[in-house]
Amino acid sequence: MPMDKPRNIRNLILVPFLALTIAAAGCSANKTTATTAFPDDEYIKRFEPLGPIPIPADNSMTDEKIQLGKTLFFDPRLSGDNTLSCLSCHSPELGYSDNLTTFVGFQKVVGGRNSQTIINSGYYKTNFWDGRAKSLEEQALGPIQSPKEMNQELGELVRELRAVPAYVEKFRKVFGEEITADNIAKALAAFERTIIVNNSDFDRYLAGDRDALTPQAKRGMEIFVNKGNCISCHSGPNLSDSNYYNVGTDSEDSGRFAITGNEADRGKFRTPTLRGLNFTGPYTHNGSEVTLEDVVHMYNTGGKAHPNKDPRVRPLGLTKEEEMDLVAFLKSMSGKPPQVTAPVIP
């Protein structure tokens, strides 16, 4: 008994001490967690949800018009020798692009620019890398007429389609009139406006699911906003400011200059959307960057020398780990491009 009393006294002293120590450790752990947790609210306010696609007042969307546009999109009659369709460069299985460095067009002519995906193309203010089309309707007719792309004369295309009774009936039902180049453009544009990516992990994150992004992707988001300053151009609902920049790619393409004649626009190209990005490589206007890792590394090193290069394109000083964090964030925007079933071509 005499030996037990000191032990009990020690226990009376030790237990409260341990309790205080554990409680203090818990407070410290909670403080650390609160300090190191990703500040979602701080970064989420820098982005905007995609929202509904803009619809022109003179080209309303109907199921019949969309279906007609899809049929035209798949129809090789739109090319001069009836071998190419819009699908040739914009395959649903390839992110509505072709996964080639630059496009291959009429009679296997190799073009000078990368085929841009049509994903979310209806959100752009202008279309094509150089912005020469002021609407999606205008864009739809561009490749058809281009000698290097589909090489089809619009008058001949109208004559070919008017010779197909099923097309005559479809156009009359949709537009209330005979087939015209203008209505071909409207139908194609209506279909293209249905090709939307708004189901990505990034979109779910913006909608309130704070666990939709991995810790690595969240670190990449912080880099995207701050150290990388990617958001200075990839901003707004479509993650594109619809503006034009020279980013120091290895190319002699005059870009926007060919449209404006303004020397300040030499080598400038429109900011592409980042949605669906994981499916649409190679990247940049000339397909010079094969993977997303390549793209991020190009920007991290400051791009190639060019007298008109945007001053924001400069070495970023990202570590290899930070590069991979940024790639993870970009991939979180990819979502799943919509797949379409091939229509019956009349």
Buried (B, 14 or more C-beta within 10 A) or exposed (E): EEEEEEEEEEEEEEEEEEEEEEEEEEEEEEEEEEEEEBEBEEBBEEBEEBEEBEEBEEBEBEEEBBBBBBBBBBBBBBBBEEEBBBBBBBBBEBBBBBBBBBBBBBEEEEBEBBBBBBBBBBBBBBBBBBBBBEBBBBBBBBBBBBEBBBBBEBEEBBEBBBEBEEBBEBBEEBBEEEBBBBBBBBBBBBBBBBBBBBBBBBBBBBEEEEEBBBEBBBBBBBBBBEBBBBBEBBBBBBBBBBBBBBBBBEBEBBBBBEBBEEEEBBBBBBBBBBBBBBBBBBBBBBBBBEEBBBBBBBBBBBBBEBEBBBEEBBEBEBEEEBBBBBBBBBBBBBBEBBEBEEBEBB
